[in-house]
Amino acid sequence: MALYLRILYIITGLTGMWQGLFKILSVKTGKSISIPCLYGSQYKNHVKYLCEGPKWRFCRDVVKTNKADPSGKYSISDDKRQFIFTVTINNLTNKNTDYWCVVEISNGPDYGVHFQLSVTRGEFPSLLTF
């Protein structure tokens, strides 16, 4: 059974929503970003999480739907009616810019979709696709 996972991007301070699989998202330093990740209905009761790091095998879980981030830098919520979990990263910096939206699979390897943030001092965030 294939896992369906897509990423939607909502940038704090901008109106509108972009849908798709963007490789790099440019955002302003010090701001926050919320990233909704869509998943298949069969995974609505599974744990979802945000993993930090450029390589899947070595990324570090930073927040899970069953375990909050004590630092407050990351938050996560799961809308099981719409099959979207949303991760928020606060106080963006140019460190640790590679992340994965992940669904935990009980009897197999977890499934994740990679995205990268480009944190800039620019005036207006933009989307970059490849």
C-alpha positions as protocol buffer text, in pm:
chain_id: "A"
residue {
  index: 1
  type: MET
  ca { x: 0 y: 0 z: 0 }
}
residue {
  index: 2
  type: ALA
  ca { x: 156 y: 327 z: -108 }
}
residue {
  index: 3
  type: LEU
  ca { x: 165 y: 619 z: 129 }
}
residue {
  index: 4
  type: TYR
  ca { x: 28 y: 946 z: 2 }
}
residue {
  index: 5
  type: LEU
  ca { x: 215 y: 1244 z: 143 }
}
residue {
  index: 6
  type: ARG
  ca { x: 225 y: 1593 z: -5 }
}
residue {
  index: 7
  type: ILE
  ca { x: 335 y: 1925 z: 132 }
}
residue {
  index: 8
  type: LEU
  ca { x: 143 y: 2250 z: 125 }
}
residue {
  index: 9
  type: TYR
  ca { x: 317 y: 2569 z: 222 }
}
residue {
  index: 10
  type: ILE
  ca { x: 165 y: 2856 z: 412 }
}
residue {
  index: 11
  type: ILE
  ca { x: 400 y: 3142 z: 482 }
}
residue {
  index: 12
  type: THR
  ca { x: 326 y: 3355 z: 783 }
}
residue {
  index: 13
  type: GLY
  ca { x: 247 y: 3708 z: 676 }
}
residue {
  index: 14
  type: LEU
  ca { x: 138 y: 3621 z: 323 }
}
residue {
  index: 15
  type: THR
  ca { x: -212 y: 3559 z: 201 }
}
residue {
  index: 16
  type: GLY
  ca { x: -283 y: 3248 z: 2 }
}
residue {
  index: 17
  type: MET
  ca { x: -164 y: 2892 z: -8 }
}
residue {
  index: 18
  type: TRP
  ca { x: 63 y: 2707 z: -247 }
}
residue {
  index: 19
  type: GLN
  ca { x: 20 y: 2339 z: -318 }
}
residue {
  index: 20
  type: GLY
  ca { x: 286 y: 2106 z: -447 }
}
residue {
  index: 21
  type: LEU
  ca { x: 620 y: 1955 z: -377 }
}
residue {
  index: 22
  type: PHE
  ca { x: 866 y: 2242 z: -361 }
}
residue {
  index: 23
  type: LYS
  ca { x: 1229 y: 2159 z: -304 }
}
residue {
  index: 24
  type: ILE
  ca { x: 1335 y: 2494 z: -158 }
}
residue {
  index: 25
  type: LEU
  ca { x: 1131 y: 2759 z: 14 }
}
residue {
  index: 26
  type: SER
  ca { x: 1283 y: 3100 z: 78 }
}
residue {
  index: 27
  type: VAL
  ca { x: 1170 y: 3269 z: 401 }
}
residue {
  index: 28
  type: LYS
  ca { x: 1276 y: 3568 z: 607 }
}
residue {
  index: 29
  type: THR
  ca { x: 1504 y: 3526 z: 908 }
}
residue {
  index: 30
  type: GLY
  ca { x: 1337 y: 3553 z: 1249 }
}
residue {
  index: 31
  type: LYS
  ca { x: 990 y: 3472 z: 1112 }
}
residue {
  index: 32
  type: SER
  ca { x: 781 y: 3156 z: 1142 }
}
residue {
  index: 33
  type: ILE
  ca { x: 657 y: 2915 z: 879 }
}
residue {
  index: 34
  type: SER
  ca { x: 373 y: 2663 z: 890 }
}
residue {
  index: 35
  type: ILE
  ca { x: 399 y: 2363 z: 661 }
}
residue {
  index: 36
  type: PRO
  ca { x: 89 y: 2146 z: 617 }
}
residue {
  index: 37
  type: CYS
  ca { x: 169 y: 1792 z: 506 }
}
residue {
  index: 38
  type: LEU
  ca { x: -108 y: 1581 z: 351 }
}
residue {
  index: 39
  type: TYR
  ca { x: -130 y: 1206 z: 406 }
}
residue {
  index: 40
  type: GLY
  ca { x: -354 y: 916 z: 304 }
}
residue {
  index: 41
  type: SER
  ca { x: -668 y: 848 z: 508 }
}
residue {
  index: 42
  type: GLN
  ca { x: -540 y: 505 z: 611 }
}
residue {
  index: 43
  type: TYR
  ca { x: -271 y: 681 z: 821 }
}
residue {
  index: 44
  type: LYS
  ca { x: -500 y: 910 z: 1020 }
}
residue {
  index: 45
  type: ASN
  ca { x: -423 y: 733 z: 1350 }
}
residue {
  index: 46
  type: HIS
  ca { x: -49 y: 707 z: 1291 }
}
residue {
  index: 47
  type: VAL
  ca { x: 209 y: 930 z: 1460 }
}
residue {
  index: 48
  type: LYS
  ca { x: 335 y: 1213 z: 1241 }
}
residue {
  index: 49
  type: TYR
  ca { x: 654 y: 1411 z: 1297 }
}
residue {
  index: 50
  type: LEU
  ca { x: 906 y: 1663 z: 1172 }
}
residue {
  index: 51
  type: CYS
  ca { x: 1259 y: 1536 z: 1124 }
}
residue {
  index: 52
  type: GLU
  ca { x: 1555 y: 1772 z: 1088 }
}
residue {
  index: 53
  type: GLY
  ca { x: 1859 y: 1699 z: 871 }
}
residue {
  index: 54
  type: PRO
  ca { x: 1961 y: 1668 z: 507 }
}
residue {
  index: 55
  type: LYS
  ca { x: 1984 y: 1286 z: 500 }
}
residue {
  index: 56
  type: TRP
  ca { x: 1685 y: 1065 z: 578 }
}
residue {
  index: 57
  type: ARG
  ca { x: 1886 y: 803 z: 767 }
}
residue {
  index: 58
  type: PHE
  ca { x: 2047 y: 1061 z: 995 }
}
residue {
  index: 59
  type: CYS
  ca { x: 1770 y: 1314 z: 1053 }
}
residue {
  index: 60
  type: ARG
  ca { x: 1665 y: 1400 z: 1409 }
}
residue {
  index: 61
  type: ASP
  ca { x: 1301 y: 1401 z: 1524 }
}
residue {
  index: 62
  type: VAL
  ca { x: 1224 y: 1750 z: 1656 }
}
residue {
  index: 63
  type: VAL
  ca { x: 850 y: 1727 z: 1722 }
}
residue {
  index: 64
  type: LYS
  ca { x: 588 y: 1450 z: 1704 }
}
residue {
  index: 65
  type: THR
  ca { x: 212 y: 1445 z: 1726 }
}
residue {
  index: 66
  type: ASN
  ca { x: 248 y: 1238 z: 2045 }
}
residue {
  index: 67
  type: LYS
  ca { x: 536 y: 1439 z: 2196 }
}
residue {
  index: 68
  type: ALA
  ca { x: 568 y: 1819 z: 2210 }
}
residue {
  index: 69
  type: ASP
  ca { x: 892 y: 2011 z: 2159 }
}
residue {
  index: 70
  type: PRO
  ca { x: 988 y: 2153 z: 2500 }
}
residue {
  index: 71
  type: SER
  ca { x: 1193 y: 2436 z: 2343 }
}
residue {
  index: 72
  type: GLY
  ca { x: 891 y: 2591 z: 2170 }
}
residue {
  index: 73
  type: LYS
  ca { x: 1078 y: 2624 z: 1839 }
}
residue {
  index: 74
  type: TYR
  ca { x: 861 y: 2357 z: 1676 }
}
residue {
  index: 75
  type: SER
  ca { x: 494 y: 2270 z: 1703 }
}
residue {
  index: 76
  type: ILE
  ca { x: 273 y: 2017 z: 1529 }
}
residue {
  index: 77
  type: SER
  ca { x: -99 y: 1952 z: 1494 }
}
residue {
  index: 78
  type: ASP
  ca { x: -295 y: 1684 z: 1311 }
}
residue {
  index: 79
  type: ASP
  ca { x: -630 y: 1744 z: 1142 }
}
residue {
  index: 80
  type: LYS
  ca { x: -754 y: 1387 z: 1107 }
}
residue {
  index: 81
  type: ARG
  ca { x: -1071 y: 1495 z: 925 }
}
residue {
  index: 82
  type: GLN
  ca { x: -875 y: 1658 z: 642 }
}
residue {
  index: 83
  type: PHE
  ca { x: -572 y: 1424 z: 664 }
}
residue {
  index: 84
  type: ILE
  ca { x: -325 y: 1709 z: 710 }
}
residue {
  index: 85
  type: PHE
  ca { x: -65 y: 1751 z: 979 }
}
residue {
  index: 86
  type: THR
  ca { x: 87 y: 2094 z: 1015 }
}
residue {
  index: 87
  type: VAL
  ca { x: 434 y: 2168 z: 1149 }
}
residue {
  index: 88
  type: THR
  ca { x: 537 y: 2517 z: 1252 }
}
residue {
  index: 89
  type: ILE
  ca { x: 897 y: 2632 z: 1284 }
}
residue {
  index: 90
  type: ASN
  ca { x: 944 y: 2954 z: 1481 }
}
residue {
  index: 91
  type: ASN
  ca { x: 1229 y: 3207 z: 1486 }
}
residue {
  index: 92
  type: LEU
  ca { x: 1385 y: 3090 z: 1161 }
}
residue {
  index: 93
  type: THR
  ca { x: 1762 y: 3101 z: 1120 }
}
residue {
  index: 94
  type: ASN
  ca { x: 1998 y: 2991 z: 844 }
}
residue {
  index: 95
  type: LYS
  ca { x: 2103 y: 2689 z: 1053 }
}
residue {
  index: 96
  type: ASN
  ca { x: 1932 y: 2351 z: 1022 }
}
residue {
  index: 97
  type: THR
  ca { x: 1738 y: 2423 z: 705 }
}
residue {
  index: 98
  type: ASP
  ca { x: 1667 y: 2065 z: 585 }
}
residue {
  index: 99
  type: TYR
  ca { x: 1351 y: 1895 z: 711 }
}
residue {
  index: 100
  type: TRP
  ca { x: 1126 y: 1598 z: 649 }
}
residue {
  index: 101
  type: CYS
  ca { x: 749 y: 1567 z: 699 }
}
residue {
  index: 102
  type: VAL
  ca { x: 712 y: 1207 z: 817 }
}
residue {
  index: 103
  type: VAL
  ca { x: 439 y: 953 z: 883 }
}
residue {
  index: 104
  type: GLU
  ca { x: 536 y: 673 z: 1122 }
}
residue {
  index: 105
  type: ILE
  ca { x: 458 y: 330 z: 979 }
}
residue {
  index: 106
  type: SER
  ca { x: 388 y: 62 z: 1241 }
}
residue {
  index: 107
  type: ASN
  ca { x: 506 y: -245 z: 1051 }
}
residue {
  index: 108
  type: GLY
  ca { x: 756 y: -95 z: 811 }
}
residue {
  index: 109
  type: PRO
  ca { x: 989 y: 195 z: 747 }
}
residue {
  index: 110
  type: ASP
  ca { x: 854 y: 544 z: 811 }
}
residue {
  index: 111
  type: TYR
  ca { x: 776 y: 756 z: 506 }
}
residue {
  index: 112
  type: GLY
  ca { x: 896 y: 1114 z: 468 }
}
residue {
  index: 113
  type: VAL
  ca { x: 904 y: 1399 z: 219 }
}
residue {
  index: 114
  type: HIS
  ca { x: 1207 y: 1629 z: 220 }
}
residue {
  index: 115
  type: PHE
  ca { x: 1198 y: 2007 z: 196 }
}
residue {
  index: 116
  type: GLN
  ca { x: 1461 y: 2275 z: 244 }
}
residue {
  index: 117
  type: LEU
  ca { x: 1432 y: 2628 z: 378 }
}
residue {
  index: 118
  type: SER
  ca { x: 1646 y: 2909 z: 246 }
}
residue {
  index: 119
  type: VAL
  ca { x: 1640 y: 3165 z: 526 }
}
residue {
  index: 120
  type: THR
  ca { x: 1725 y: 3512 z: 398 }
}
residue {
  index: 121
  type: ARG
  ca { x: 1720 y: 3870 z: 514 }
}
residue {
  index: 122
  type: GLY
  ca { x: 1511 y: 3963 z: 211 }
}
residue {
  index: 123
  type: GLU
  ca { x: 1195 y: 4167 z: 227 }
}
residue {
  index: 124
  type: PHE
  ca { x: 955 y: 3914 z: 81 }
}
residue {
  index: 125
  type: PRO
  ca { x: 962 y: 3530 z: 87 }
}
residue {
  index: 126
  type: SER
  ca { x: 944 y: 3347 z: -242 }
}
residue {
  index: 127
  type: LEU
  ca { x: 903 y: 2992 z: -367 }
}
residue {
  index: 128
  type: LEU
  ca { x: 1174 y: 2822 z: -569 }
}
residue {
  index: 129
  type: THR
  ca { x: 1094 y: 2503 z: -759 }
}
residue {
  index: 130
  type: PHE
  ca { x: 1324 y: 2261 z: -931 }
}
